[in-house]
Structures are given as structure tokens and as C-alpha cells.
Amino acid sequence: MIQSGHARVETTTIASDRPRWQKELGRAITTPEALCQRLSLPESMIAGMAAGHRQFPIRAPEPWLQRIEPGNPDDPLLRQILPFPEEGEDHTGYVSDPLEEVSGDDASAASGLVHKYASRALLMVTGACAINCRYCFRRHFPYDEHQLGGSGWDEALARIQADPAINEVIFSGGDPLASPDRLLARLAAAVAAIPTVQRLRIHTRLPVVIPQRVNADLLEWLSQTPLQKVLVLHINHPAEIDDDVRRALRALADTGATLLNQAVLLRRINDNAETLERLSERLFECGVLPYYLHAFDPIAGAAHYDTGDEKARELARQLIERLPGFLVPRLVREIPGAPAKQPLNL
């Protein structure tokens, strides 16, 4: 049970027919062999995927795969989910916990509640994701050991309620929208019952990976919450936005939510000004404002995605020249222990 003030959230759900998005999750591709077969990739690639797949399993749902060009190993959407042989290499400075969420002095993520910033608290709603992005800074996070549930919800909400400085609660994970709407609606109600909380922010990739996730149940509870709401999406390349995603984003905007996007700068995926410019323009067509462009977090197993800070700065300078100011994302890096994300000096 989750409760705060007069609101309660039951953590159990009644069995029913699963919605389409959950069915898509259930039939996601999870092996190198299946990925190569589905996308007409050479079988010779399978051996090179083995080490990375053992370390961080493949997970890719069909709606995402439909946007990938078959037979093209350099497709920018494929490269985000494809284990490369380089994942088995060790690189100095690339570690399993780059933001020190588990190992640092303020390792609060282990409790399911992250309170690094004065006015904001982050709830790790679930460890589940719709897709396994190879560059994820939490690819090694021990979610099984640090799941909120049972009395953990009550404790986390009580801590938020006890701190009047917190005016914004963030649902994160994993991907919070991998949780059932029944749970999310009641959790949102519990947060709204805390008088000092004004905003609900949701960090999610699911409306992009499986746009069918934006269904009537989700739109209903989002529309009904009295909190100001912000959805922070994660889109790295303009090819991620097809007609289904565009419709899903428009529906989310119609709930009154502010839509923002944060992208990660990734080598051989979006590390050129033309791609980033098209991404900003396409996001704005869908009612989404570019928010952050993240310099790479040095996560172990993903060093081959890192462009380096000098390349990042040069791209940011080019975007300033190419785009109106409101379409230029802020180039930032998250530094363990810092009071906020740190802009990279251009």
C-alpha cells in the first residue's frame, strides 16, 4: 500500500487482458540470433555480440525494430541496441557506477529515492525498461536489490512530505511507464496529496519505443492530476520519430503536459550538426522542446559511444549558429555530488 495524506495506492492489481503495449513488451527480441534474423543482419555478427549480451542483455520491441533499415549494420537506431565487440574491453575511467548512485557518499538511489537536488526528489518507480540502450548509465545498476515496494513506498513518500523544500517529484527508473497505469495513477494521487509538491515530472522513453503505450488509461490519469506535469522524453535521432510516435506525443501534449527532450551525444549515431539540427526541428513539430544534450557518462562497456568533450563543444557551437535559441539543447554533464547538471563551457 502507498499512502500520503488522504491518498492511498494499492500495489496489487487485478488480473485482466493485457493492453497492447504490454504485449509488445512481452514479445520483444532478447537474443543476438533473433535480432540478426529479424533485421536480415549477417550471422557472422552474432559472435561479436556475445560478450556484450552476457553483460547487458538485448531488449528491443517490434515498434522500434520497424524503424530500422534491414541489413544495415550502421542504422542509427540499430547501433543504440546492438552489442558491439568493444563492450568486452576495459577502458580507464569507464566505471559501472559513473554517477555514484550506489557507491558514492550520497548513494540514495539504493533506497529507491534520490534526493540530490534541493527542491526535487526522484522516485525509482521500477527497474524495468522497454528497451536496453547500450550506453545507459544505469546498465549495471542492481535494480533487483533496490526496488521500491510494500512499506518502501510509504517511507519514500513520508520523506518527501517531511521536507517542505521539495516541490517537484520525478518518476524515473528504469522507465516508470513500464508500470501499470493503475499503479501510476494512485502513486500520482499520493504525490498530489502532499501539499508542498507542485509538479510531477516523468522521465520516459516508452512513448517513443512503443508509442502504443500512450493509451486511454495513461491519458486519463495524466489529464486528471492536479499537479503541473512535465514529460521528459529520450530521443537521440530524428529517425526515432515516425507517424505513430508523432501521434503519441501530440496526445500527451493534449493532457496539458509540457514535453521536453533530452538526448545523449553518441558516436556514429548523432555526432554531427545536421542530425542534431533535424532532431530539434522534428521534436518541435511534435510539440516537444529540446532540453538537454548530454555529454557521455563514462559507463563501463560503452566507451565506443563517447565522442569526447571537444567534439561535443564544437557541435553545440554549430547548433547555436544553425537554430533559433529555443531549439538549442543545453550541453550538460552530470557530475557526482554536484548540486545540478553542469553546463559544458563552450
ABEGO torsion letter per residue (X at the ends): XBBBEABBBBABBBBBBBBAAAAAAAABBABAAAAAAAAGBBAAAAAAAAAAAAABBBBBBAAAAAABBBGBAABAAAAAABBBAAAABBBBGBBABAAGAAABABBAAAAGBBBABAABBBBBABABBABBBAABAAAABBAAABBBEEAAAAAAAAAAAABAABABBBBBOEBAAABBAAAAAAAAAAAAABAABABBBBBBAAAAABAAABBAAAAAAAAABABBBBBBBBBABAAABBAAAAAAAAAAAAAGBBBBBBBBBBBGAAABAAAAAAAAAAAAAAGBBBABBBBBBBBBGAAAABAEAAAAAAAAAAAAAABBAAABBBBBBBBBGBABBBBBBX
